[in-house]
Amino acid sequence: MPADHGLPQIAILVTPESAASVVYGMFDLFKCAGRDWPMVVGGEPGPALLDPVIVSRRAGVVHVANGVPIEAHHGLGEVSEPAVVCVPELMIAPHSPLDGLFDAEVDWVRRCHASGALIATACSGAMLLGEAGLLDDEDATTHWAFCEVMQRRYPRVRVRPQRALVASGDGQRLVMAGGGSSWMDLALYLIARCAGIEAAMQVARINLIDWHHVGQQPFARVGSTRQVEDAVIGRCQAWIADHYAHPAPVAAMTGHSGLAERSFQRRFKLATGMTPMEYVQTLRIEEAKHLLETTVDGIEAIAGEVGYDDAAFFGRLFRRSVNLTPAQYRRRFGGMRAALAGSA
């Protein structure tokens, strides 16, 4: 398969335990980015934004779960420095022994991570990151049926079973989605991170991925957590992640940077694409979403917890950012979470 030179390469790792629907589904979404939206609205395909390839131990046909044949474009030794490695779900029982089963794949994933690749897993694919030792002392998530097993098998991992998507590690280069169809959320997250939020939203609209019809709010975390090359601004990002409720967050970050105010504002916008206050508000809205989903606290209490004394102002800001009021968001996503928790 010819390479799309200059595009971020996304290597989708296939094993005999892979689910064909996830492999092909992710491949199609990545191929769609940049190409299909102009074709739908204007009649001509646009330029591709990503270069997905299917990788396995050896190039050629691999019979995966349920006996489906998948053609791997490359063997592991032929793809050494992809921008992203995707590990789809593994159709194995939660308590299945993994010793020796994925040694070649684990070694390759470890090498790719060491060379700077972002490693993303869907569902039970996160178990390969545990085998590789990449999750030690990091937050992680996986399919709910594997959370207890992961915690017991890899005791240094901080398993977050309540989280649908977790980005952790150096440069947030370890990204994990939970179970079932969350691989679609993962694919959209990766498109947003590699090709931009608008490209991800176009893919979501074309493919009728319903969860994202409320607007760009599922991708807000991408902008709020991305790493930057400016080390001074990077330190400020790390600091504000734990202090977003500070009463004067921008002034505090400016002091933390050691820069003059105008220099700080200019460098922060250049590095992140947002003003410092926009960045703080994004963090606050993300935390408010989480509280709305997972607690029964009142809107006013949540506003105060994330740093807003004026609940009405918080409500207007939330609606502008998310396209839902806080109460609507809670009904939609808190109710979904409660229903899922009740059926688990």
N, C-alpha and C positions, 0 to 999 in steps of 0.2 A: 504494500500500500504506500503510495508516494506521500512524503511528508509535506505539510503546509509550512514552508520555511518562514520563520519569523513569528509564528503564532505560538502562544503558550500550549505546550503539549500536555495533554491529560491522558495518562496511562491507566486504563481500567484493567485491573488484575483479575484474571479468570483462573479458577481451579475446578476440579471435578465436582466440588461442593457448591459452586456458585449457582445462583438463580438466574436463568436466562432472561427473565422479564426485567430484572434490575440492570443487568449488563447492557442489554439492547436499549432499554428505556433511557438510561443515563447517556449512552452513546448518541441516541437520537436528539436528546435535549441539548447536548453540547454542540452537535452539528447544526442545530437550529439557530444557535446564537448568531445574530448579525445577518444571517442569510435569508431566513424565511419571512421576517416581518416586512421588509421592502417588497418581497415577492407577493405577499398577501395584499398590501395596500397600494402597490404601484405596478405590479405585474412583472417586475424584474428582480431576480435574487440579488441580495446585497453581498458584500464581502464576508467571508467566514471570519469569526473572531477567535475560535479555538480549534485545536488540532487533536481530537480524541483518537486514541489507538487502543486496540485490545491486545493485552500482553499475557502470556502464560509461560510455563517452564520452557516449553518449546513452541515454535511457530507451527501452525497447522491446526487441524480440527481437534477440539477438546469436547468430549461428551460430558456435559455438566448435569446438574440435578434434573431428575425426571427424564434423562436420556436425550436431552436436546443438544444437537451439535452446534458448537460455536467455533468459528475460525479465528484463531489468534493471529494477529498481523505480525507479531514479533515474539521471539523468545526473550527471557529475562536478560540474557547477556547482550542483547541488541539495543536495549533501551537503558541508558545509564544515567541520564540527567533530565528526567521529565520535570516540568514545572509543578505538576500535581500527580499524585498517585491515588486512585480510587479503589478501595477494597469493598466490593459488594457483599451482601449478606452471605453467610455460610449456612447451608442447610444441614446442620448437625444438631444432635441433641445437646441441651445445655451442659450436661455432665460428661459428655464424650471426652476421652483423653485426647490431648493434642500433641503429646510428645512425639517428635519426629515426623508428624503428618505434614507440616507446612515449613520444614526447615529451609528449603530453597527460597520460598516466597518471603519468609521472615527475614532472611539474610538480605535479600534484595530490597525489601522495604526499609530496612535499617540503613543500607548504603544510600538509598535515594534520599532519606531524611538527612543523613549526614552531609550530603552534597547540596542541601538547601531546598529540597522539594517539600511542598505541602502534602501531608498525608491525610486523606479523608476516608472515613469508613461509614458504611450503612449497616444498621442493625447489628447482627452478630459478628460482622467483619471486624469490629473493634477488638475482638479477642486476639487477632493477629498483632495488634499494637501492644497488647499485654504480653504476648509471647516474645515480642521484640524488645521488651523492657523500656519502651518509649513512654509509657504512662506512669512510671514511678514518680510519686509526689506530684501528680497532675490530676486535675478534674477530668472526668470521663463520663460517657454514657453509652448505653447499648440497648438492645431489645430488653424489655422488662423481664423476660424469662431468663436472661443471662446475667442480670445485675448482681444477684446474690452469688452466683458462681464466680463472676469476675472479681468481686470483692474478696472472696475467700481464696481464690487462686493467685491473685496479685494483691496482697494486703497493703502495699504501699500506694495503690491507686485510690483516689477519692471519687468513688462512684456516685453520680448524681442521677438517680433513677427518675426523678421528677422532671428532668430537663429533656426537651425534645432535641435540642441541638447544643453541643458544647464545643467551644474553640479554646484550646489551651496550648501549653508548651511555649518554647522560645519562638517569638514572632507569631504566636497563635497558628503554628503550622501543623497542629493536630486537631482535626475537625471530625466530630462524630455525630451522627444522627441516630435516633432511637429506632424503633421497630416499624414494620409494615411499610406503608407508602411514604414514610418520612424520607426515603431516598430522593423523592422529588424535591422536597425542601432543601436537601443537601445539594442536589444538582443546581438548583436556583441560587443557593448561597455561593457556590463556587463560581457560577457564571457572573454573579454580581461582584465577587471579589476579583476575578480575573479580567472581566470585560466590562464591568460597570453595571450600576443598578438598572438603568434604563434597558439595557440588553436583557437582563434577567426578567424585568417586567414584561417585555415583549414576548419572551418565551412563555411566560406564565399565561399571558392572554391568548396566544395562539393555541396553546395546548389545554386551555380551559382548566387550569389547576386552581380549583375553586377557592382554596384557603387564602390565596393571595389576591382575590378580587377586591378586598377592602382597601387596597392601596399599597404603598411602599413600606408600610410598617414592618412586615416580616424581615426586611433587609436593613432596617435602621441600625441594627447591631453591627453590621459590616462597617459602616462609616464610623461608628463610635469606638471600634476596637482595632482598626487597622494600624499596623506598625509603620513607622516612618524612618527615613534615613537620618533625619536630624536628631542626634542623640539628646540634645537639650530638650527638645519638644517631646521626644519619646519618654524622658523621665517625667515630664509634666503629665503626659497621658497616664502613665502608671500611677502617679500620685492622685490625680483627680478621680481615677476609677474607684478609689476607696474613700474619697472626700467630696463627692459630688454634691452633698447636702450642705456644704460649707456656706455660711451666709454671704460671703464675698468671694466666690470661687475664682473669678478671673484675676482679681487682685492677688489672691493667694498663690495662684499658678505663676503669675508674673514674678512675685517675690521668690518663689521656688526656683524659677529659671535663672535668676540673677541678671536678667536683661532689662534694659529700659522698656517702658510700657509700649512705645511705638514699635520698637524692634521685636518685642515678644508677639504683638498682634500680627505684624507682618510675617514673621517666621512661622507662626502657628497656622495661619491661613495658607501659606505656601505649602506647608508640609501635609496638612490634613484636608484642605479644600473647604474648611469651615472656619468661621470665627471662633474664638475661645468660648463665647457665650452659646453659640449654636451647638458646639460640641458638648458643653455641660448640659444643655437642655436635652440633647439626644440621650445622654447617659441617664438623666433623671426620668425621661419618658420610658426608657427600657426597664428601669427598676420599677416604675409605677405599673407597667404591664404585668411584670412578674407578681407584684403584690395583688393586683386585681384578679389574677388567675388563681392564686394560691392562698389568699386570706379572705376573711369576711369583714375586714376593716372598712370603715366608712371612707367615702371619697375625701372628706376633709382631713381625716387622719393620714391617709396615704399621701395627700398633697404635702402635709407638713413633714412627713417622714422623708420625702425625696427633696425637700428644700424649699417649698413654696408656702408662705404664710397665707396667701390669698387663694382660697380654693376655687373661686370663680375664674381667676386668671389661669390657674392650673388647668381647669376644665377647657378653657378656650384654646390654650396651647396644645393640650392633648388632642383635641378634635382636629386642630389644624395639622398636626403631625401624623395622625393615625387615620383620619377620616371617620372616626367613631367617637362618641362621647365616652368618658370612662365607664359609665353605666352600661352602654351598649357593648363596649369591649368585654366587660365582665360577663354579661349574659352570653355573648358569643363564645368566648374562649374559656372563661371560667366554667361555664356549663359543659363545654366539651371535655375539659379536664376532669370535671366531677363525674361525668358519664363514663369516661374511660377508666377512671379509678374505681368506679363502682362495678365495672364489668371485669376488672382484672382479677 
